Amino acid sequence: MDEGPLVDLGRLTRTSATPLYRQLYERLRASILAGHLPPGTRLPSTRALQAELGVGRNTVADAFSQLLAEGYLETRKGSGTYVARTIPDDLVTLRGASERGRSPHRRRPLSERGRVIVAAPSMPDLEWRKRRPFYPGVPAYELLPIDTWRRLMARHWRRPSAGVLGYGAPVGYEPLRHAIAQHLTAVRGVSCDPGQVIVVAGSQQALDLAARVLLDAGDAAWIEDPAFPGARAALSGAGARLVPVRIDDDGIDVAEGERLASDARLAYVSPSHQYPLGKTMSVARRLELLRWAEAHGAWIVEDDYDSEFRYRGRVLPALKGLDEHGWVIYVGTFSKVLFPSLRLGYMVVPDDLVDAFAAARALSDRHPPTAEQAVLADFITDGHFLRHIRRMRLVYAERQAVLLEHVGKRLGGLLEVEADEAGMHVIGRLPQGADDVALSLACAGRGVSAPPLSHYYMGEPAQPGFVLGYTGYDEPAINWGVRMMGHALAP
Ligand SMILES: Cc1ncc(COP(=O)(O)O)c(C=O)c1O
């Protein structure tokens, strides 16, 4: 029997608060439970698994001994470690109540598609995801115009119509589609018809729909490197072959993309404010990208996630504004301007794709919640939305300046942060050779979120660093966070 991987265990996450051995234990256990590792399967040796996963020998040995102790694995003298022939009792109780009365035979494993989804690099519940300085992408919740929101909510709930209470359209609530189309035309240079706007459950759903509707398993898809991990997850969850393409000062390096996979079916980009490096894609590069898409019949997914927040410099309209022939799927979200649990975002798609996207959306959750959409439509058309954005721009510019000032004063030589003209986070650069994952964990130990830059890369990062959000934290919180970071970086 060869010692190759029996199931794709994915990459263990060093930044997680969960120890590596525990992660491995959980993945093996889940694979046994899901039937990917049927009873009697021989496992690779600890040495082979150690090399495969790039972890220490103890990590594998500890995971194995836990699984042995719980009865998931058994050893046979001289021939190695096997999945136990009988599953332990607690499994029976775990499956218990909901499965009582079902056939006693072993469950079928997940579908191929299910397995691809599970294996996609997820957005794990890392320690630094908690809301505390400097977890990125967090709006200033305390400054939301909650009274206005409540008043608009009450307006729709006072005597809710059948339209608010009944089933809605998969593409979204008509007045909201109009409000979004008007807003995008006025503010982002995206002149679109409301009929092209699809209201989605945040941009994550837009990325998932785009990947599922436009890609076949095995299709190559360019992804910025570094990139938003949720985009990687959506594309690989759809079975795409990810082609990481480097970012330079002008944005995604189209020439490199063409060298690596000119026949890719899709490119994921964040041209207004590259996530996470913050570069703005130059006009020349935008045109080059559009030319490539046109020449190869490829789609461009434009993630315009935080374009509302530009503090200095010229505002470039969205790439979609240059798209004369309908290659660009434009994606935006209300998570950053308002709040993420609202779960409302939008996509603008070419006319002839609207029905396909509507069908895919309807399959999973029919349509977005109507009352929230109605409130948001009023919030935009009554002018509260633009007013809130204008107000937040001033607050966020100030918060960025405060972060830079405190880092400059306290962390000289340890961390370098450059001002950014836009967005909700800055990059903190660590000295060459520093281990940003270990330092991120040290920050987490001091109560500070400092996601390691290397986590956003598929390839080798140019420099170690942190992605530091500042928008959700006031001056005392920033001051405290920087002090704690100082203790973590120079203990
Ligand atoms: C670049 C980028 N795109 C998309 C999203 C997804 O946001 P949501 O699904 O909440 O709209 C995020 C959230 O962090 C992001 O940073």
The ligand as an SDF file (V2000), in Angstrom:
LIG
                    3D

 16 16  0  0  0  0  0  0  0  0999 V2000
  -12.1490   42.1250   -0.3150 C   0  0  0  0  0  0  0  0  0  0  0  0
  -13.4110   41.6150    0.2770 C   0  0  0  0  0  0  0  0  0  0  0  0
  -14.3610   41.1370   -0.5370 N   0  0  0  0  0  0  0  0  0  0  0  0
  -15.5000   40.6320   -0.0490 C   0  0  0  0  0  0  0  0  0  0  0  0
  -15.7580   40.5860    1.2960 C   0  0  0  0  0  0  0  0  0  0  0  0
  -17.0330   39.9140    1.7650 C   0  0  0  0  0  0  0  0  0  0  0  0
  -17.8690   40.7500    2.4140 O   0  0  0  0  0  0  0  0  0  0  0  0
  -19.4240   40.4450    2.5720 P   0  0  0  0  0  0  0  0  0  0  0  0
  -19.6910   39.0430    2.1560 O   0  0  0  0  0  0  0  0  0  0  0  0
  -19.7130   40.6840    4.0030 O   0  0  0  0  0  0  0  0  0  0  0  0
  -20.1190   41.4100    1.6680 O   0  0  0  0  0  0  0  0  0  0  0  0
  -14.8100   41.0510    2.1880 C   0  0  0  0  0  0  0  0  0  0  0  0
  -15.0560   40.9650    3.6500 C   0  0  0  0  0  0  0  0  0  0  0  0
  -14.2020   41.0180    4.4640 O   0  0  0  0  0  0  0  0  0  0  0  0
  -13.6090   41.5970    1.6660 C   0  0  0  0  0  0  0  0  0  0  0  0
  -12.6590   42.0630    2.4800 O   0  0  0  0  0  0  0  0  0  0  0  0
  1  2  1  0
  2  3  1  0
  2 15  2  0
  3  4  2  0
  4  5  1  0
  5  6  1  0
  5 12  2  0
  6  7  1  0
  7  8  1  0
  8  9  2  0
  8 10  1  0
  8 11  1  0
 12 13  1  0
 12 15  1  0
 13 14  2  0
 15 16  1  0
M  END
$$$$
